[in-house]
Amino acid sequence: TSRMYTLDDVLHGTRISSTSISPDGKYMITSYYHTRKGGAYEYVYRISDVAAGNVVAETSDAIKWMPKGSRYYYTRNTNDGRVLYAVDVATGRRDLIASDIPNEWFTISPDESYLIITSVQSGPKESPDVYEIIQPEDRQPGWRDRYMLAKYDLATGVQQPITFGHKSVSLSDISDDSKKLLVRTSRSRLTSRPTTLTSLYVIDLATMTSTPVVEDDGFISGAMFSPDATKVLVSGSPESLDGVGRNLPEGRTPSMVDEQLYLINIADRKVTPLTKEFDPNIQQHVWSRADNMIYFTAENRDMYSLYRLNPANGDITMIPVPEDLVKGISLPDAGRTMAWFGQGASNSDRLYKLDTKTLKSTLLDDPVKEQLKDVVLGECRPWSFKSSRGDSIHGRFYLPPNFDPASSYPMIVNYYGGCSPTSRNFESRYPHHAYAALGYVVFVIEPSGATGFGQEFASRHVNTAGDGVAQDIIEGTKQFCAEHPFVNAQKIGCIGASYGGFMTQYLQTQTDIFAAAISHAGISDHTSYWGEGYWGYSYSEVSMANSYPWTHPDLYVKQSPLFNADKIHTPLLFLHGDKDNNVPVGESIQMFTALKLLGRETAFVAVADQDHHITDYGKRIKWQNTIYAWFAKWLQDDPEWWNAMYPAKSL
């Protein structure tokens, strides 16, 4: 018996959280999480034989591979302290590696002789009643804590401090010969952009001397050694490393979240940009010890595609895979098998192995197949259009199950909630197939400013505050309706969260094409968000680079929906976690207040004790049903659901 896709399918069942192949390439650990009705969940770790494909062991312990062979490790807290065990998969033999190890995060050295311990030193305490905030980040829990590194010798149990002082130090990598560490540290500089500067150092464990690789760069995000430890692979924005990877017209500021790859020669600190001409936005990357190639995933429009980069000549090859989104990859030190998992716009997580020589993928597991076997999904189709500015704007749309082209359907428009494109996730905060199952056409558009389309396109997010983005959405919606007569152009809704919530509000000041709108955790006033959100001023380094309320009040005020509230006539619902530290709940309160004073159709639903994302199981369900009910009221002329959830009150 067939059925529709529902929120139950989004919330419940088994999903893949990670996969990791053993260093010798013989076995694979896959972590699954299973959620039951009611919200209870559990993790399970399955070990499978890569060649045979069968599961050889299963445990609830959080296990990881030892650096060599096919032994996995885990820890246990006992009466004698925290102990570290390693288990050989082939024989089942369990060895005690160390007893009474520090109860802190650690990394095992490649030669398995020591641990690098990351310890936390708490910062100075303030009175809980009357307290000083010494700089903006001091509002964030743990900001005063500092992280230090120590070497714990597994043979002797002796722990040796490696770093100390007032700066936090984190471990980025350990060289394959276990003789060197790659570490990073950062410092604040509030008076100019970027306000946080990062440095990378190589520490020689024999001499305890450090060599700088990068000093005071505010745009790098990650780093790892090359297999021979003569180079460092760095990820960062186009402004990283003096802008050597920048590929933009003069005067344009790149997006700080448009990730690039760079190769630095440690001896002379020469930098080679690897992805300067490459449009997709870099995500996970691994330097293979087996073939000396760099494998990485990247936002490729609305997909996460898989690529291979040859560091010798810079050539990049796209690896064809049977999923839209590659969510995780793992490579061994030996052999030609990659483990990876991903999902598509119309299917949930699946596990694969890939032959790095033939580039062919083999399906190993489809954990949600049985759960969804009777579900009928509507089609997901690509759709793009040419904007009035001459740009090709990418998008896709979802049709209701049992779609009838002769019928007339209401439509919901969804767009990005920050700088990243709205990806083709099957399960997401806004599960598009679940909306389509309720009788909507769902149109997802990737307007100007999204990463994954190249540096120039991504840079349009900077210092525009919605200008251009809104025009893309409006033009795209109008053109989509003109080309698809099955859409009821009088019944179009729109929804977005965070920056997308701001975009929802801003759109209503620019157009009247929407019959209903929903803003979750949206910014209504760029000035108040800039000063009050935990990441307000630092996110403004991305979106309002080198622009401040006192230097560009036109940008901060003119583009803020609050200062244009009188232009809004669309029924507008505000949703917000009342403990949101990113976009404070006041951003919705003040806009809701403005519309109430203007006598406009509006509603405000707060979610108690929730931050920027609604993660509580029961509250997530009511939050999602609130969205469904609002759209049913205004797009399907059915207020019954809304009235049942929020009955009229005589006050």
N, C-alpha and C positions, 0 to 999 in steps of 0.2 A: 504494500500500500504506500503510495507516494505521499509526501507531506512537504510543507514549506520550511524554509530555513528560518530559525528563530533565535532570539537572544539566548535561549537555553543552549543552543549549539555553540554559540560564541563562548559562553562561560564555562561549559562543562566538557569533560572528556580528557584525553591524553594528548599532550603536546611535547615537542622536543625543545629542550633548553640549551643543549650543547652536545658536541661530539668531538672526540679526540682520538687520534690513531697512535698506537704505540711507537716508540722510536725505531723499532725494527720493522714496523709496517705489518706485523702479523695479526694484531688484535685492535679492537676499537671499543672505546668506552662511550656510551651514549646516555645522556641524562634526560629523563622524562619527568614531567610533572603532570599529575592527574588531579583534576578538580571534580568534586562530587556536588550534587545538588545540596544546597545549604552552605556551601563555601568551604567545606573541609578539603584540604589538599595534601598531597604527599609527593615526595621525590623518590625516584628509583633509578639506579645506575645499572645498566646492562653491559656486559662484556661479550662481544661477539668475535668469532673467528672470521677474519677478513676474506680468506680464500673460500671457506666452506659456507659462510653466511649464517651459521647457526649461533644461537646464544649459548655461551659456555658458563656464565655466572651472572648472578643478580644480587644486588645489595642495596640497602638504604643508606649505607655509609657514603659520605662524600669522598669519592676516590679520584685520584689523579695518577698519571703515569710517572714513574721514576724516570730520570733523564736517559737511562740506558736500557736496552733490551725490551722485555715485555713484563716488567713487574709494576704493579700499582701500589700506591701508598695511601694510608689514612691515619688519623690520630684518634686516640681515646683518652678521656680524662679518667684516671684511676686514683686510688688512695695514695699511690706513689707518685702522683703528678701526671702530667701529660706525656703520653708515650707515642712513638712513631713506629708504625709497622709497615713492612713491604711484603707483598704477596706475589709469588711467581705464578702467572696464569697457567702455564703449561703443566706444572707439577702440583700446584695448590699449596706449596710450601710457604709458610709465613715466618718472616724473620723480624726480630726486634731490632730496629735501627738505632733508636735512642730512647732514653728514659728521662723523665723530668725536664723536658724541653720547655722553653718559655711559652706561655699561653698567648702568643702573638702571631701575627701573620709572618710566613716565612717562604723562601724560595730555596730549592735544593740545587746545589752547584752541579754543572754538567758532569763532573767526575765523581759525584756522589760522596764527596769527602766532607762537605760542610753545608751549613744553612746560612743564608743571609736573613737575619731577623730584622723586621721593621717594628721598632718600639715607639710608643707614644709618651711624650712628656707633657703633662697638663700645664697650661699657662696660668698666670696669676689669676686668682679668684676675686670676684667683686661681691659686694653685699647683694643678696637677692632682693632687697627692698629699695635701696637707692644705689644706683650703679652708674659708672661712667662708660660711655661708648667712645672708643678712641679713634675709630675710623669706620666707614660704612660697613665693611665686612664683619666688624666686631659684633654685629647683631646676630650673626650666624653661629649656631652651636658648634663648638669645637674649633672656631677660627684661631683662638689663642694657643691651641695645642701645637706641638712641634714633633716631627717624625725624624727618627734617627736610625742609622743602620749599624748592625753588629754582626760579626762572624762567629758562628757557633760551630766548633770543631766536633764532628760526630764521633771521632775516635776517643777523644779525651773529655768531652763535655765542657771544655773551656770556651767561654764567650768573650770575644775581644771587640770593644767598641771601634767602629770605623769612622763615624762622623759624630760631631757634637756641636753645640752652639745654638744661637737664636734662630737660625734658618732651618726650615724643614728640608730634608733630603729624601728623595724617593729613588728606588731602584728601577732602572729601565731595562737592563740586560746584564748578563754575565757572559764573558767570552767562552768559546767552546773549550778552551784549554783550562778554564776555571781560574786563570791568573789575573783577570782584569774585570772591573765592574764599570758599567756605564750608569751614571747617576745624574739626577736633575735636581735643581733647586730654584727657588723663585723669590722675588722680592717685589714689594709694592712701590709704585711711583705715581701718586695720584695727580700730579700736576700736568701730565701730558699723556696722550694716547700713544701706545697702550699703557694701561695703568698697572699691569703686572708683567714683569720681565723674568724670563726663564734662562737659565744657564745649564749647559751639559758639560760633564767632566768624565774623564777616564781615570779610575783609581787603580794603581798597580798594587796588588795585595802583598807583594813581596817587599816593596820599599815603602808602602803607604804614602806614595806621592800621587798628586793629581795633575792631570793635563787638561786644560780647557779645550773643548771642541766648539762650543757655541757660548757666547757671553752676552747676556742681557738682550735677548731677542724676545719680543712680546708676541710673536705670531706662530711659534712652533708648538706642536701638540704631542708628539711622540717620537721615540727614537729606539733603534736596535742596532747591534753590531752586525757587520757582514760575517760570513762564516769564518774568515781568517782574521777577523777583528782589526783589519787595517782601515776599514771604512765604517761610517755610521749612516744608516738609512733613517732619514728624518721626515716626518710629516708635518705640514703646516700650511698656512694660508699663502696666497700669492705675495704677500708682503714679507714673508719670512726671509731671513738671510739676505737682507738688503734688497729685497725685491727681485732677486735673480730669476725667479719663476713667474714674474708678472707678465701678463699678456693682455694689455688693455689700452684703449686710447688714452692719450695724455690728459691728465686732469681728472681721471675717473678713479675712484677708490674701490679696491676689490672688496668682496665679501670676506669677512674674517672666518667664515665657516665653510668656505670653498677649499677643501683640502687638496694639497699637492704633495708629491714625493720629491725628495732631494737626496743626493748622495754626497757625503762629505769625506774627503780623504784626511785621516787623522794627522798624518805627518805634516802636511802643509796647509790644512784646513781649506783646501780648494773645494768649492761647491759646484755640483753638476745638477741642474734641474732636470728631472726625469719626465715630468708630465706637463710641461709648459704649454704644449700644443694639444693636450688631451682634455676633452670636455667633461667626461664623467667625474664625479666627486669622490675622491678616495675614501675608502672605509677601512676594513680589516686588511692587513697585509702580513705576509709570512715569507721569509727568505729560506728557500728550500736548501737543505744540506745535501739532498740526493742529487739534484741536477743544477744547483747554483742559480736557479731562476727565482724571481720574486713573483709570487702569486698574490693577487689582491682582489677584493670586491670593491665596487664603486657604484654610486648612484648614477644610473644611466637613464636619464629622464625619470620615469616613474618606476623603474626597475632597479634591482641590485644585481648587476651583472658580474661575471667572473672573468679575470684577465690574467695573462702571464707577461711579465716584463723581463727582458734580457738585459741585465746590468752592464754587460760588455758593450752593447751597441745602442741601448735605449729602445729597441723595438718592442712594441706592445701588441699582443695578440689577444683577441677576444675568444674565450672558450665557450662554445655552444653548450648550453645546459637545458634540461627540460622543465625548469621552473623560472618564474618571473623574478623571484627574489631569492638570492643566495644569502642565507642568514648567518652561516658559520662555516669555516673551513679549517682543516687540520692536515698537516703534512708530516710524514715520518723523516727520520734521518737517513733511512735506507729504503730502497724499493721505489715503485712507481705508482703507488696508490694514494690518492687523496680521499679523505673523508669529508663529506659536506652535507648540509641539510638546507632546505628552503621550502618555499610555498609559492602558489600562484594566485592570481586574482580570483580564481574560482575553485581553489583547493587548499587544504590545510597543510601542515608540516609533513615533509617526506624526507627520508634518509637515503643517501646515495654514497657509492664509492666511484671514484673517477680514475681512469688510467691516464697518467700524465704524459704517456707517449702517444697513445691513440686519441686522447682527449674525449673518450667515450665514457658516459656515466651509466651506472647500473643501479636500479632501484633496489634498496635493501629493506625498507620498512615504510609503511603508510599507516600510522597508528590511528588515524581518524576515519579510515575507509569504512569500517563496519558501522560506525556511528552515523555516518552521512549517506549510507548506501541507498536510503529511500528518499533523500532530499532532492527536490526539484529546484534547480537554480535557473534564473534567467540568464541570458547571454550578456557577456561583457565585451564591448566592441571599442576599438580605438576611434577617436575623432579629433581632427585638428582643423584649424582655420587660419586664414591670413588676416591679421589685424589691420586697422587703419594706418598704423605706423609701419606696415610692411613686414611685421614679424610673423613667423609661423608659430602659433601657440598650440601646444600639445594638450590632449585630454583623452578621456574615455567615458563611456556611459554604460550603465547597467539597466537591463530591461526586466520588467516583472516576469515571473514564471508564467507560462501559458500566455505569453504576450500576443495581443491581437492588434495588428497595425491599423485596423479600421477604428479602433477605440480611441478615446481621449484620456490621457493620463496626467495627473499632477506631477511636478518635477521638483527634486531637491538638488541644489547646487552646493558642492563642497570644494574647499580650496585649502592651500597649505596654512599651517598654524605657526609658522616661524620662517625659516629660510629653506627648509628642506621640502622637496616636492611631496605631494600626497601619494604615497607609494601604493603599490598594488597588493597590500596586505589583505589576506582573506578575513582574518579576525583583527579588528582594530577598535579604537575608541568609537569610531563611527562605522560599523560593519555594513558596507554598502549593499551586500546581498540581502541583509535582513531588512533594510529599508525598501528594497525593490520587492521583497516578498509581501510587503504591506500595500502594494499597488502603486508604487512610485517609479518613475524613471529617475535614475540618479546620475547626475552629470558631474564628473570630477574634472576640474580644470587646473592647469599648471601655469599660472600667470607669471609675468616678469618678476625677477628677483629670486626664483627658485634655483637651488644648486642642481647639478646634474646635467645642465645644458651649456656649460662653458662659463669662463670667467666673465665675459661681457654681460651675459644674461643674468648671472648671479649678482653682479655689481649693481643692478638696477634696484636691488633692495635698499641700497645705501642712500640716505638723505633724500628719500622720496616720501616716506610715511604714507604709503598707499597710493600716491599719485602714479598713474600708469598701470599699477596692479589692478585697481578698481576698473579702469577703462577696459583692460583685457577681459575681466570677468563679465562686465556688462555687455561688451560687444560679443563675446563668445556665447553668452546666454541667449542673446537676441538672435544671433546667426544660427545657433543650434535649433532654436524653435522654428525659425524660418525653413530650415532644411528637414525638419522632422515634424510633420503635421500631426503626429499622434500625441504631441505634448500640448496640454492646455496652457497656453501662454498667460492666462489669467490666474493660474494656480501654481505659481513657482515660489518655492521657499529656498532659503539659504542658511548655511550653518558653518561655524568655524570656532576654533578654540585658541586661546592665548593671542598671538598676533593675528590668527584667523578670527578670533573673537573681535579684536579691534577692526578687522576688515569687514566683518558683518555690520558693525555699527557705522563705519565710514561709508560703506556702500549705500546705506539708507539715506545718507546725506547727499548722495550723488544721483540717485535714480528712484523711480517708483515702480519698477518692473516686478518687484517681489511682493507676494501676498502675505508672507510671514517670514520672520527671521529669528535666528537663535544665536546668541553670543555666550559662549562659555569662557569664563575667566578672561574676558576681553579688556583691552586697554581703552579707556575712554578719554583720558587726558595724558598726553605724553609727558607733561611737566610733572604731574603728581606721580606717575609710574616711575619716571626717571629718578626721583628722589626717594621713593618709599619702598619699591620692590627690592627684595634681596639682590636680584641681579639687574635692577633697573638701569643704573648708570653704566654697568659693565656691558649689558646687552645693547645699550645705546652706543657703545663703541663699535658695535656691528652695524646697527641700523641707522645711527645718526653720527657717523664718524667725524670727529673734530667739530661737531656742531653741538651747541649748548643752549639752554633756554635764554641765556643773556646775550648770545651771539646770533641766534637764529630764531627769534620768537615767532616769526612767520611760519616756520616749519613746525615748531612745537605747539603753536596755538591754532593756526589756520587749518592744519591737518588733523587736529584733535576733534573727534565727534562731539565732545561735550560743548565745544564752542560753536557747533553747528546743529545743536539739538532741535532747533525750531524747524529745520528742513526735513525732519523725519516724520513720516506718516504711516510707515509700515508697522503692523503689530510686531512688537519686538520683545522676546523673552530673554531675560538675563539668568544665567545659571552660574553659581560660583561656590567653591568650597570656602567656608567661613574662616578657615585657618590657612588660606593661600598665602605663602610667603614670597612667591615669585611675582604674581600680579595680585596685589592686595584686594580684598573684597570691596574696598571702597571705590574701586574703579567701576564696578557694577552699580553700587549704591548711588553714586553721584549722577550717573546717567539715568538710572531708574527714577531718581528724584526729579531730574529735569523734565523727563517725559510726563511724569505725573502732573507737574506744575503746568505743563503745556496742554494737559487734557488729552494726551495721545494714548492709544491702545498699547499697553505694556504689562508685563508681569515679571516678578523677581522671585526665584526659588534658590534659597541658600542650602548647602549641604553641610551639616554640622560636622566639625572636627576633621574635615578633609582639606588637603593641601591643593596643589595645582591640578593634580589628577585625582579622579574619584576611584579609589582603589578598594574601599570597603565593599564586601560582597553584596550585602543587602542594600546599601545606599547606591551602589552602582546600578542595581536593577531599577530602583525607583527613579534615579536620575535619567536612565535611558527611557523608561516609560513616560517620564515627563516630556522628553523630546518627542516621542511618538504622539503623545496626546496633543501637544501644541500644534504639530503639523496636521494631525487629523482634524482639529478644530478649524483651522484656517485654510487648509488645502483640500480637504475632503468634506467640508461642511458638516462635520460630525463632532460636536462639542461634548458628547456624552462622556468620553474617556477623561477629558480635562475636568469636567464638572464633578466626576466621581472622585478624582484625585484631589482637586482643589475646589470644593463646593463654595458657592457664594456665601460671604459672611456679612452679617448686618452689624456694623460697628459705628 
